[in-house]
């Protein structure tokens, strides 16, 4: 999904400075619903920059999937945000990382077959349609390969960040910063519509699995087709 340019740091630092100079103070309670989930991150500097972006925009919860731990290089780029790294949770797989979340929004750099994709703006509008009590995950994939098809199936929504056509994708840290800043800029906006709180992601998958079992038992669904469509 994301390629690493020679030096994404100037752009990232510029946006961070712009946010700091605006003097906007965030209400932390509104953003406590969010968990930022990095799947198979390879570049430790990116992990640190994501933590710094979270601190700049008022987000607190970082989750790392299939990461061995916090590399010292991450601490160097996590300026004033090392506390976020220290609190970061490590998960052996994506299912465990999103199991307690009600909704998961996954970032992708390209449209995928069988996966509706919305814009970042539309994704944030969807988030605002739910109560702040709802737990929402923001999912970002590996720097080189992005999120796999199976990993995308762990999300409720897939979104793309607008970009010029010549550059196929954003650096991981830049993609996370742009997403967090866009949510941050909507702080204080009232929910557009009161929607019912969905089941946590783990319970959603259990319901889907139960339905698939029933369909397969009644011969409406073949085992091969089931695996092809759902990986369940």
Residue pairs with C-beta under 8 A, 6 or more apart in sequence:
1 107
1 108
1 109
1 110
1 140
1 141
1 142
1 145
1 146
1 147
1 169
1 175
2 109
2 140
2 141
2 142
2 143
2 144
2 146
2 169
2 170
2 171
2 172
2 175
3 143
3 144
3 168
3 169
3 171
4 43
4 46
4 143
4 171
4 172
5 171
8 171
8 173
8 174
9 49
11 174
12 49
12 53
12 173
12 174
12 177
15 177
15 178
15 181
16 52
16 53
16 56
16 177
19 56
19 57
19 181
19 184
20 56
24 184
24 187
26 57
26 58
26 184
26 187
27 58
27 187
27 188
28 58
28 60
29 132
30 132
30 187
30 188
31 57
31 58
31 59
31 60
31 183
31 184
31 187
32 60
32 61
32 132
33 132
33 133
33 134
33 135
33 136
34 59
34 61
34 136
34 137
34 138
34 183
35 61
35 62
35 63
35 101
35 135
35 136
35 137
35 138
36 50
36 54
36 59
36 61
36 62
36 63
36 137
36 138
36 140
36 176
36 180
37 63
37 64
37 65
37 94
37 97
37 98
37 104
37 137
37 138
37 139
37 140
38 47
38 50
38 62
38 63
38 64
38 65
38 67
38 140
38 172
38 176
39 65
39 66
39 94
39 97
39 139
39 140
39 141
39 142
39 147
39 151
40 65
40 66
40 67
40 141
40 142
41 47
41 64
41 67
41 142
41 143
41 172
42 142
42 143
42 144
43 143
43 172
44 71
44 72
44 73
44 74
45 73
45 74
45 76
45 77
45 173
46 77
46 143
46 171
46 172
46 173
47 64
47 67
47 70
47 71
47 74
47 78
47 85
48 73
48 74
48 75
48 76
48 77
48 78
48 81
48 85
49 77
49 78
49 173
49 176
49 177
50 62
50 140
50 172
50 173
50 176
50 177
51 62
51 74
51 78
51 81
51 82
51 84
51 85
51 88
52 77
52 78
52 79
52 80
52 81
53 173
53 176
53 177
53 180
53 181
54 60
54 62
54 81
54 84
54 176
54 180
55 78
55 80
55 81
55 84
56 177
56 180
57 177
57 180
57 181
57 183
57 184
58 184
58 187
59 180
60 84
60 87
61 87
61 89
62 84
62 85
62 87
62 88
62 89
63 88
63 89
63 90
63 91
63 97
63 137
64 88
64 89
64 90
64 91
65 91
65 92
65 93
65 94
65 97
66 91
66 92
66 93
67 90
69 90
70 85
70 86
70 88
74 85
75 82
75 85
78 84
78 85
89 97
91 97
94 151
94 154
95 154
95 202
95 205
97 137
98 104
98 137
98 139
98 154
98 201
98 202
99 200
99 201
99 202
100 135
100 200
100 201
100 202
101 135
101 136
101 137
101 200
101 201
102 130
102 134
102 135
102 136
102 197
102 198
102 199
102 200
102 201
103 127
103 130
103 134
103 135
103 136
103 137
103 156
103 157
103 198
103 201
104 136
104 137
104 139
104 154
104 155
104 156
104 157
104 201
105 123
105 126
105 127
105 136
105 137
105 138
105 139
105 155
105 156
105 157
105 158
105 159
106 139
106 140
106 141
106 147
106 151
106 152
106 154
106 155
106 157
106 158
106 159
107 138
107 139
107 140
107 141
107 147
107 158
107 159
107 160
107 161
107 175
107 179
108 115
108 117
108 141
108 146
108 147
108 152
108 158
108 159
108 160
109 146
109 160
109 168
109 169
109 170
110 160
110 168
110 169
111 117
111 160
112 149
112 152
112 158
114 229
115 149
115 152
115 158
116 158
117 158
117 159
117 160
118 126
118 157
118 158
118 159
118 160
119 159
119 160
119 161
119 162
120 159
120 160
120 161
120 162
120 178
120 179
120 182
121 182
122 159
123 157
123 159
124 182
124 183
124 186
125 192
126 157
127 136
127 183
128 186
128 189
128 190
128 191
128 192
129 191
129 192
129 193
129 195
130 136
130 191
130 195
130 197
131 191
131 194
131 195
131 197
132 191
133 197
134 197
134 198
135 200
137 155
137 201
138 176
138 179
138 180
139 147
139 151
139 154
139 155
140 147
140 172
140 175
140 176
141 147
141 148
141 151
143 171
143 172
146 169
150 231
152 158
153 230
153 231
154 201
156 201
161 170
161 175
161 178
161 179
163 169
163 170
169 175
170 178
198 204
199 207
205 232
208 230
208 232
209 232
212 221
212 226
212 230
212 232
215 221
216 222
216 223
216 226
226 232
